[in-house]
Amino acid sequence: MRGRLACSLAVLGGSILAAGCSGQATTPASPLLIFPGAPALTVASASGQLSIDLWWSPAQPTVGYDATQLAVTDATGAPVAGLTLTVVPFMPAHGHGASVEPTVSETAPGVYVATPLDFFMAGNWELMTAIARTPDGGRGGDGGADASGAGSLDDSADPTVEVP
């Protein structure tokens, strides 16, 4: 009995070691996406043309994989749909970013979710956010305004969050 147990443990240990040393990167699990209540932060874009409300999931970001919801509105408070947002987590105090590039999806008109945000250490993180729209709203068509009447856009914002 003792011999079988030792053999089983050796096989199990070898399997775990082989899996851990396979060299394959693991995909981070998506955090549970809940964005309740009022925005945690509101920032203006660099041009001042846009306002961006941010929520975090979890509500207080923690070390690990988090997410943010960004609601982008124009000067009249109308949602700005059809944008391409690129979000890069960056830690200014240390001069480095994260190794995982978040994916940004538009979940409703003017509402975008970026996940995962790899806050792999505590401290102040900046979300370097590039905001763009082609003259035709990315449809490859008329080269003019999109359905909201807005043309091309090239803007940015750098909201920050303190991760305890």
Long-range contacts (C-beta under 8 A, 24 or more apart in sequence): 28-65, 28-100, 28-116, 28-118, 29-65, 29-116, 30-65, 30-67, 30-115, 30-116, 31-57, 31-58, 31-64, 31-65, 31-66, 31-67, 31-115, 31-116, 32-57, 32-58, 33-57, 33-67, 33-69, 33-113, 33-115, 34-58, 34-59, 35-69, 39-71, 40-161, 41-159, 41-161, 43-157, 43-158, 43-159, 44-157, 45-131, 45-155, 45-156, 45-157, 46-155, 46-156, 46-157, 46-158, 47-155, 49-74, 49-75, 49-153, 49-155, 50-74, 50-80, 50-131, 50-155, 50-157, 51-75, 51-77, 52-129, 52-157, 52-159, 54-159, 56-161, 57-115, 60-164, 61-117, 61-119, 61-125, 61-161, 61-163, 62-119, 62-163, 62-164, 63-119, 63-120, 63-121, 63-122, 63-163, 63-164, 64-119, 64-120, 65-100, 65-115, 65-116, 65-117, 65-118, 65-119, 66-115, 66-116, 66-117, 66-119, 66-163, 67-102, 67-113, 67-114, 67-115, 67-116, 67-117, 68-113, 68-114, 68-115, 68-117, 68-127, 69-107, 69-111, 69-112, 69-113, 70-111, 70-112, 70-113, 70-114, 70-129, 71-110, 71-111, 71-112, 72-110, 72-111, 72-112, 72-131, 73-110, 74-150, 78-110, 78-148, 79-108, 79-109, 79-110, 79-111, 80-110, 80-148, 80-150, 81-106, 81-109, 81-110, 81-146, 81-147, 81-148, 82-106, 82-133, 82-137, 82-138, 82-146, 82-147, 82-148, 83-112, 83-131, 83-132, 83-133, 83-153, 84-131, 84-132, 84-133, 84-138, 85-112, 85-114, 85-129, 85-130, 85-131, 85-132, 86-129, 86-130, 86-132, 87-114, 87-117, 87-127, 87-128, 87-129, 88-127, 88-128, 88-129, 89-117, 89-118, 89-119, 89-125, 89-126, 89-127, 89-128, 90-125, 90-126, 90-127, 90-128, 91-121, 91-123, 91-124, 91-125, 91-126, 92-124, 92-126, 93-123, 93-124, 94-123, 119-161, 119-163, 121-163, 122-163, 122-164, 123-162, 123-163, 124-160, 124-161, 124-162, 124-163, 125-160, 125-161, 125-162, 125-163, 126-158, 126-159, 126-160, 127-157, 127-158, 127-159, 127-160, 127-161, 128-156, 128-158, 129-156, 129-157, 129-158, 129-159, 130-155, 130-156, 131-155, 131-156, 131-157
